[in-house]
Amino acid sequence: MCGIVGYIGENDSKEILLKGLEKLEYRGYDSAGIAVRNGSGITVFKEKGRIADLRAIVEEDVFGTTGIGHTRWATHGKPNRVNAHPHQNGNERFTLVHNGVIENYHHIQRDYLADVPMESDTDTEIIVQLIGKFVEEGMTTEEAFSKTLGLLKGSYAIALLDAEEEETIFVAKNKSPLLVGLGEGFNVVASDAMAMLQVTDKFLELMDKEIVIVRKEGVEILTLEGESINRQPFTAEIDMSDIEKGTYPHYMLKEIDEQPAVMRKIIQAYQDENDKLVIQPEILDALQEADRIHIIAAGTSYHAGLIGKEYLEKMAGIPVEVHVSSEFGYNMPLLSEKPLFIFISQSGETADSRQVLVKIKELGHTSLTITNVAGSTLSREADHTLLLYAGPEIAVASTKAYTAQLAVLSILAAVTAEARGIDLGFNLVQELGIVANAIQAQIDAKEEMEQIASEFLSTTRNCFFIGRVMDYFVGLEGALKLKEISYIQAEGFAGGELKHGTIALIEEGTPVIALATQEAVNLNIRGNVKEVAARGANPCIISMEGLQEAGDSLVLPKVHELLSPLVAVVPLQLISYFAALHRDCDVDKPRNLAKSVTVE
Ligand code: AGP
């Protein structure tokens, strides 16, 4: 949440900062700003809205070779120009951008800044005001920065400019991600390597509670006590074409279309030279030793976790619980002797999940992160990592990461089953290949999904998704997709549960999207459809070859029943996409959301 960039070098920083912010817009997009060191002082431009709105007010003739920038997802204070970053202290010597939440900002204001007028409603402003105050009291900027960081509680990634120290950007982080990028005669700062791939692919990872002094000739990493730290850079292995939309109108559509290729990439990545599925032996040991698995995740990743439970229990025979991460840390169930914690997170940065990881590490439990982002916080801090190999996912609505999560979870379950001597009775590699083709068939039939979206969703205010067994979990994901990008109120239910209350909401014409891909409950879900249809609902049935009946709206190609969620979710992604388009919604950047939720 929120994106930060910084540049210090010999070229004009404005365009580099703006381009960087455009790449970080997925992290928040309610307001944005840049500050440029401009000869005599620091010029700040900020605006409510998107980076395009900011770009429109940035004056061409302001030239500065040092600058910082920010794109915001509001936590404290409305998304308006005043609350947009950068923020400055009273005499405007210091200018700062911040990503994160300062939990004790009220206390700091009361104890240190009672006499300092605040301009904004943000938690951020106290940081820059406090640094200014400490410097007025006689500290150097570095001392003031370090002392201030020592007082902050919460999460932060910070970049600071001092109008009197021309050649420096002061940087620090705690819990929120931040990288320094290295160049020839320049250096950069970014929340995500993607933002600065335009100028470098060499990055330094920053650790919590370090002070980093970024100059154009070099970067110095210090402990809070001032001791120097030596760290080797890494090369970001992201292809620029992976993060461009190309000819697609939206990232979401591009990412939906990439799913068959992602399936094939995952199969390859998890096969050895004999085409056998493998995972690292240490991970296999951790699964073998566990008496219970706890899957911890949020949003779409939580929905993937619900299916992951089915895989690990049905294929590998290990009991699994799935938890919403924002709840688990504060309401932990009784834990067994030897639990294993699996964190599922596309971004690897979700703060709700990280707070659980921190707590279970304190308890001495083993952890595995399944993520799309190598080197992300959840990956670095867990004992083990499995990667999704889905390529960067830019659209806020998660699509290819979800199907990648399901594929990797199925591989994890299958390899564990084999290690436990369980015969699955099918070849997962072959079955995932069939899944890739079935997904492609859905992608090739986009007009049908567009037709369904316009027939069932063009005027409705609400929509229900129903299913049983695994279809219920896919329905939850379908509902999340539809509501987050089209703003249609959508909920997923277990088909049999409707009659216990929710059926009261069914009115003449209420769309009910029913999934029927599970043989054992095919008659049951069809019975549930009849119940809602009898009360006026407009049912749209998505079934699977072999289970179809006359009148079904869509029949999916046959795949192994355990893997049907990977295919059944694709029409739901596409239907949501077209429903959002019909309503003129901003598909890639839905209101009030951000891609990477780095605040609790
Ligand atoms: C879904 O489309 C959302 N992007 C959201 O629910 C997301 O899955 C959730 O915020 C968790 O993110 P993560 O996978 O990066 O941890």
Residues whose N, C-alpha, C, O or C-beta is under 5 A from the ligand:
A	BS01	AGP	A298 G299 T300 S301 I344 S345 Q346 S347 G348 T350 V396 A397 S398 K595 V597
